[in-house]
């Protein structure tokens, strides 16, 4: 039997904030997908979303299934640009006024470090609830303490990495 005490009831304000954050995160990901699809279609690059590694535990009616993640996620987007150079992007979204370096997990950090050492161009795509998106080079993100004196960044810190949005609702992501 389970001797653990029951979990406290979730607070409605936390549930509402979580729902809002998930919706904003999905909108951010959709914007990135549209942007990469646009550049892929123009022949500038081939950058694809990395699927989450998961195992299906049980199939259910209506095309649904119960699954679990097999391991922590790899970086969100990988591919190559015209000329053959590899690129890797990890996308993060925050509704807070700062982004902690630790939002990139250990497995993602290891992957980015290795890809960078092998010559890939690696970036963190960071979206804020203000609507601004930043493309921060991996060497800056991974050595944040040296660049900013702390292990988090604010929008003010990273203005030089802000990405412009084009007239057709696409981000002008550097590749």
C-alpha positions in Angstrom: 0.0 0.0 0.0 1.0 3.6 -0.5 1.8 5.3 2.8 2.4 8.7 1.3 0.3 11.6 2.3 -2.1 12.9 -0.3 -0.9 15.7 -2.6 -2.3 19.2 -1.8 -5.0 20.5 -4.1 -3.6 22.5 -7.0 -4.0 26.3 -6.6 -6.3 27.7 -9.3 -4.0 30.6 -10.0 -1.1 28.3 -10.6 -3.2 26.1 -12.9 -4.3 29.2 -14.9 -0.7 30.5 -15.1 0.5 27.0 -16.3 -2.2 26.8 -18.9 -1.3 30.3 -20.2 2.4 29.5 -20.3 1.8 26.2 -22.2 -0.3 28.0 -24.8 2.3 30.7 -25.2 5.1 28.1 -25.5 3.1 26.3 -28.2 2.6 29.6 -30.1 6.3 30.2 -29.9 7.1 26.8 -31.2 4.6 27.2 -34.1 6.3 30.5 -35.0 9.7 28.7 -35.1 8.2 25.9 -37.2 6.7 28.3 -39.7 10.0 30.2 -39.9 12.2 27.1 -40.5 9.6 25.7 -43.0 9.9 29.0 -44.9 13.7 28.9 -45.1 13.7 25.2 -45.9 11.3 25.8 -48.8 13.5 28.6 -50.2 16.4 26.2 -50.3 18.6 28.1 -47.7 18.7 25.2 -45.3 17.1 22.0 -44.1 16.3 22.3 -40.4 13.9 19.9 -38.8 12.2 19.6 -35.4 13.7 16.8 -33.3 11.0 14.3 -32.2 10.8 13.6 -28.5 12.0 10.0 -27.8 9.1 8.2 -26.3 7.7 4.6 -25.9 4.1 3.8 -26.5 2.7 1.9 -23.5 -0.8 1.4 -24.6 -2.9 2.2 -27.7 -6.4 3.5 -27.2 -9.4 4.2 -29.5 -9.5 7.2 -31.7 -5.8 7.2 -32.5 -4.7 8.1 -29.0 -2.1 6.3 -26.9 -0.5 6.3 -23.5 3.3 6.9 -23.7 6.3 7.8 -21.6 9.4 9.7 -22.5 12.5 7.4 -22.8 15.1 10.1 -22.0 15.5 13.8 -21.6 15.0 15.7 -24.8 17.8 16.5 -27.3 18.0 20.0 -28.8 14.8 21.0 -30.5 16.0 21.7 -34.1 18.8 20.3 -36.1 19.9 20.5 -39.7 22.3 22.1 -42.1 22.6 25.2 -44.1 23.6 25.8 -47.7 27.2 24.8 -48.1 26.8 21.9 -45.7 27.5 23.4 -42.2 25.5 21.8 -39.4 23.2 23.9 -37.2 21.6 23.1 -33.9 19.0 25.2 -32.0 17.5 24.7 -28.6 14.2 26.6 -28.2 13.1 28.0 -24.8 10.3 30.2 -23.8 9.8 32.1 -20.6 7.1 34.3 -19.2 9.4 35.5 -16.5 11.7 38.6 -16.7 14.8 36.5 -16.8 16.0 33.1 -18.3 18.1 30.9 -16.1 21.0 29.0 -17.7 19.7 25.8 -16.1 16.6 25.8 -18.4 18.9 23.9 -20.8 19.2 20.4 -19.3 22.4 18.4 -19.0 21.7 16.2 -22.0 21.0 19.2 -24.2 24.1 20.9 -22.9 26.2 17.9 -23.6 24.8 17.6 -27.2 25.4 21.3 -27.8 28.9 21.2 -26.5 29.8 18.2 -28.7 28.1 19.6 -31.8 29.9 22.9 -31.3 33.3 21.2 -30.8 32.7 19.4 -34.1 32.1 22.7 -35.9 28.3 23.0 -35.8 26.7 26.5 -35.4 24.7 26.2 -32.1 22.2 28.6 -30.7 19.6 29.1 -28.0 16.3 30.5 -29.4 14.8 32.3 -26.5 11.3 33.7 -26.6 9.9 36.1 -24.0 6.3 36.9 -23.2 6.9 40.4 -24.5 6.9 38.8 -28.0 10.7 39.3 -28.5 12.8 36.4 -29.7 16.6 36.1 -29.3 19.1 33.9 -31.0 22.0 33.5 -28.5 25.2 31.8 -29.7 25.9 28.7 -27.7 29.3 29.8 -26.6 27.7 32.9 -25.0 24.9 30.9 -23.3 27.2 28.2 -22.0 29.6 30.7 -20.5 26.9 33.1 -19.3 28.7 33.7 -15.9 31.7 35.1 -17.8 29.6 37.3 -20.1 27.0 38.6 -17.7 28.4 37.9 -14.3 25.6 35.6 -13.4 23.8 32.4 -14.6 20.7 34.1 -16.0 20.0 36.8 -18.6 17.4 39.5 -19.0 16.1 40.9 -22.2 18.2 44.0 -21.6 21.3 41.8 -21.5 20.7 40.2 -24.9 19.4 43.0 -27.1 22.2 42.4 -29.6 20.8 38.9 -30.3 17.2 40.0 -30.9 15.7 38.5 -34.1 13.7 40.6 -36.5 10.2 39.4 -37.5 9.4 39.8 -41.2 6.3 41.1 -42.9 5.0 37.5 -43.4 5.0 36.4 -39.7 8.4 34.6 -40.0 11.4 35.1 -37.8 14.6 36.1 -39.6 16.6 33.4 -37.8 20.3 33.5 -38.4 21.5 30.3 -40.0 
